Amino acid sequence: MSNESTAATGLTPEQRLEAPTTHLIDAGIATIHDMATLRACVAYENANQQRVQILRRLEQRAQEE
């Protein structure tokens, strides 16, 4: 993982996507402002839980960028 993916907020993909509530996960995704972080989060989710809903939210965020 590169430092680029945590530079803006200091959050790792794990911290963004393994939050205890869906509201915090949504906030973690909403605060992604660069493609490096987005890619790191997609890679993390694919390697771990592979939750379709989370991957769709990440895809929507990518379309906003």
C-alpha positions as CSV (number, residue, x, y, z in Angstrom):
1,M,0.0,0.0,0.0
2,S,1.3,3.4,-0.9
3,N,1.3,6.5,1.3
4,E,-0.8,8.2,-1.3
5,S,-3.9,6.2,-0.3
6,T,-3.7,7.6,3.3
7,A,-2.3,11.0,2.7
8,A,-5.5,13.1,2.7
9,T,-7.3,11.6,5.8
10,G,-4.8,9.3,7.4
11,L,-7.2,6.4,6.9
12,T,-6.2,3.1,5.5
13,P,-8.6,1.1,3.3
14,E,-9.1,-1.2,6.2
15,Q,-10.2,1.7,8.5
16,R,-12.5,3.1,5.8
17,L,-14.2,-0.3,5.0
18,E,-14.2,-2.1,8.3
19,A,-15.9,0.6,10.3
20,P,-18.4,-0.6,12.9
21,T,-21.5,1.0,11.2
22,T,-22.6,1.6,7.7
23,H,-22.7,5.3,8.3
24,L,-19.0,5.3,9.0
25,I,-18.3,3.2,6.0
26,D,-20.3,5.6,3.8
27,A,-18.3,8.5,5.3
28,G,-15.1,6.7,4.6
29,I,-16.0,6.2,1.0
30,A,-17.4,9.8,0.7
31,T,-14.0,11.2,1.8
32,I,-12.1,9.5,-1.0
33,H,-10.7,12.2,-3.2
34,D,-8.1,10.5,-5.3
35,M,-7.9,7.5,-7.6
36,A,-5.0,5.9,-5.7
37,T,-7.1,5.7,-2.5
38,L,-10.1,4.4,-4.4
39,R,-8.1,1.7,-6.1
40,A,-6.6,0.7,-2.8
41,C,-10.0,0.4,-1.2
42,V,-11.3,-1.7,-4.1
43,A,-8.3,-4.0,-3.9
44,Y,-8.8,-4.3,-0.1
45,E,-12.5,-5.2,-0.5
46,N,-11.8,-7.7,-3.3
47,A,-9.1,-9.4,-1.2
48,N,-11.2,-9.5,1.9
49,Q,-15.0,-9.5,2.2
50,Q,-16.0,-8.9,-1.4
51,R,-19.3,-7.2,-0.3
52,V,-21.2,-6.3,-3.5
53,Q,-22.9,-3.3,-1.9
54,I,-19.5,-1.8,-0.8
55,L,-18.0,-2.4,-4.2
56,R,-21.0,-0.7,-5.8
57,R,-20.5,2.4,-3.5
58,L,-16.9,2.5,-4.5
59,E,-17.8,2.3,-8.2
60,Q,-20.3,5.2,-7.7
61,R,-17.6,7.2,-6.0
62,A,-15.2,6.5,-8.9
63,Q,-17.8,7.9,-11.4
64,E,-18.1,11.1,-9.3
65,E,-14.3,11.7,-9.4
